Amino acid sequence: MNKGCGISLAIFLLVVSVGLGRYFYKQSVKDPVVYETTKPEVKDIIKKTVATGSIKPRQEVLIKPQVSGVIDALYVEAGEIVTKGQKLAKIKLVPSQVNINSAQSSVELARIRYNDAERELERQKQVSNNKLDVEEARLAFENSKKEESRQKQLFDEGVISELDYNNFKLDLDLKKAVFENAEIRSTNNLKQFESNVDIQRQELQAAQDNLALLREGASRNSKQVANLVVSTVDGMVLDIPIEVGSSVIERNNFNEGTSIAVVADMKALIFEGKVDESDVGKLKEGMPLELTVGAIEDEKIDAILEYISPKGLEEDGAVKFEVKAAIKAREDIFLRAGYSANGDIILDRRDQVVSIKERDLVIKNDSTWVEVSVGDQEFEKRMVKVGLSDGIQIEVLQGIDTTTQIKVMQNPEG
């Protein structure tokens, strides 16, 4: 009986040993790796950096009263379109000798500001007439045009490559954009100074009317009561920070005064954002931007970079530089002041070039290659020359074309 048990035990151990042996053998034999392949594609490669910021009016005007008192009536609400001279509010006056003295000071201050604005306008007209504000950009454009022409001749003669020539051509396009943008800014600046003179003239007139009101109860020029606050510009009312019954203080030498309304031209908007110090050195005025507004889905807003701050500010341990861009107005989209937005600043681009994903590129030492299919799961190294990368796709200049099958490098190794 003991002998039978021993035989059974031996048979059991033999079966277990065979089963374990087969299990470990299967575990040691791995399935062969099957590599996927892909072909290069013709795509646009765009290298860009992102600035985060918001949409703002180019100029906001704070409408302030020329007299102190209590708001008796409001005639507009936020969001309404107003014209220059339109009534915004009515103030119940509390006149005193102190107010009259302050009104006299306001008239003198408004007259000084108006004279200063006129002098500055004349200076800007001379600058604009003599093209002094665009001369540097024009010279840079002319020099770039001459250099591009010279390089084209060298390219036509086969002295330089098409890539080298394209660099000069791209520089010419950039210089042209900067020159055209400088001309636009010159015109806009002159209009802004003209508008400022008009505003200062209106403020002087309002100050004079206010003084007449306090002394006589009415404006001498218009014969209208001057305790009516009117808009000094055309635009949209962005905010009415006061209510009926609120006390307001006139603007004078010692006080900025209470803001009755905030008015801005919503057709002249800018993007104000910040970029990291690692990218600011690559930026130049005149570069195009594509704005993505959080509140507007699936839309891109075009803009032109017009300002780069010379000084950075530290935020959350990183140095940021402020940038501003002029937004190109669109009739089909209404942009509200304060919208958050991201600005994609295009640093460089290649249109419709052969490209592959960077993951499929192998870089080791000074060599760059891909693995090209030469048979069923058989690959060989193929040296390539690459160009611009956007971080995902990379331009291929030499070595392969759109018919080449290359290995998809899931875990690329040298």
Secondary structure, 3 states (H helix, E strand, C coil): CHHHHHHHHHHHHHHHHHHHHHHHHHHHCCCCCCCCEECCEEEEEEEEEEEEEEEEECCEEEECCCCCEEEEEECCCCCCEECCCCEEEEEEECCCHHHHHHHHHHHHHHHHHHHHHHHHHHHHHHHHHCCCCCHHHHHHHHHHHHHHHHHHHHHHCCCCCHHHHHHHHHHHHHHHHHHHHHHHHHHHHHHHHHHHHHHHHHHHHHHHHHHHHHHHCCCCCCCCCCCEEECCCCEEEEECCCCCCCEECCCCCCCCCCCCEEEECCCCEEEEEEEEHHHHCCCCCCCEEEEEECCCCCCCEEEEEEEEEEEEEEECCEEEEEEEEEECCCCCCCCCCCCEEEEEEEEEEEEEEEEEEHHHCEEECCEEEEEEEEECCEEEEEECEEEEECCCEEEEEECCCCCCCEECCCCCCC
